[in-house]
Amino acid sequence: MREIANVEELQALVGQEVAQSDWITVNQEQVNQFAEATGDHQWIHVDVERSKRELPYGGTVAHGFLTLALLPQLLGQSVSLGDARMLLNYGLNRVRFPAPLPVGAQVRALIVLQSMEAIPGGAQVVWEITIESDRGEKPVCVAEFIVRRY
C-alpha cells in the first residue's frame, strides 16, 4: 500500500505511477451477482457451458462494467490518502475495454496520478488506472477515474 500523507505529497506525484494493486480473481459468482444486479444476463457472461463451446476464451467473460466497478477496490487497496477525511467517486473521463476478461482470471491495477487540482475544501484527483489480466497481453480496462478528496 502506498501511503500518501497529504496534498503536498500527492501533488509531487502528478504524472507518475503511484502504485500497483495486488492480484484479485474474478469468479463466476461475482459475474452472476453482477448480472442479477444490473439485469445484464447476456450468455457470454452467465452461460458457462455455451461459452465453453462458442467463445475462444474457454468460458464466460466478465461484464465490462463489472471490471470497471473494481476500480474503487483496486485503488483502495493500493493507495492511502492519509489526511483525507472523505473521498468521493466523482466520475470518469474516459473508459475503454481493450480486451475481454475471462472469468477465473486474475487482475491488478497499475495506477498513475494523471492530474490534481484544488477545489473548494479539497482536491480533485484524476487517476489513470490500467487493469491488466494474467491471461492476456492487452489490458482489460483503461480508465480515467476522478476522485474528490476532502
DARA-V964598 format. One record per backbone hydrogen bond with DSSP energy under -1.0 kcal/mol. NH is the residue of the N-H (numbers start at 1). CO is the residue of the C=O. E is the energy in kcal/mol with one decimal. If there is no record, write none. Layout:
BEGIN
{{NH/CO/E} {NH/CO/E}}
END
This chain:
BEGIN
{{2/78/-3.5} {4/80/-3.1} {10/6/-2.1} {11/7/-3.0} {12/8/-1.6} {13/10/-1.8} {14/11/-1.3} {15/113/-4.0} {16/13/-2.2} {18/111/-2.9} {19/111/-1.4} {21/109/-2.4} {24/107/-2.5} {26/105/-2.3} {31/27/-1.8} {32/28/-2.9} {33/29/-2.5} {34/30/-2.5} {35/31/-2.4} {36/32/-2.2} {37/33/-2.5} {38/34/-2.2} {39/35/-2.1} {41/39/-1.1} {45/42/-2.3} {46/42/-1.3} {47/43/-2.1} {48/46/-1.1} {51/47/-2.4} {52/48/-2.1} {53/49/-1.6} {54/50/-3.0} {55/51/-2.2} {61/44/-2.6} {62/101/-3.1} {67/63/-2.0} {68/64/-2.3} {69/65/-1.9} {70/67/-1.2} {71/68/-1.9} {74/70/-2.8} {75/71/-2.9} {76/72/-2.7} {77/73/-1.9} {78/75/-1.2} {79/75/-2.4} {80/2/-3.0} {82/4/-2.0} {82/80/-1.1} {84/81/-1.9} {88/148/-2.6} {90/146/-2.7} {91/146/-1.2} {93/144/-2.0} {96/142/-2.2} {103/60/-2.6} {104/26/-3.5} {105/102/-2.0} {107/24/-3.0} {108/132/-1.8} {110/130/-2.6} {111/19/-2.8} {112/128/-2.5} {113/16/-2.2} {114/112/-1.1} {114/126/-2.0} {115/126/-1.5} {117/124/-2.2} {119/122/-2.0} {122/119/-2.5} {123/149/-2.3} {124/117/-3.3} {125/147/-3.3} {126/115/-2.6} {127/145/-2.9} {128/112/-3.0} {129/143/-3.1} {130/110/-2.3} {131/141/-3.3} {132/108/-2.5} {134/106/-2.2} {140/131/-2.6} {141/131/-1.4} {142/96/-2.4} {143/129/-2.5} {144/94/-2.4} {145/127/-3.0} {146/91/-2.9} {147/125/-3.0} {148/88/-2.9} {149/123/-3.3} {150/86/-3.2}}
END
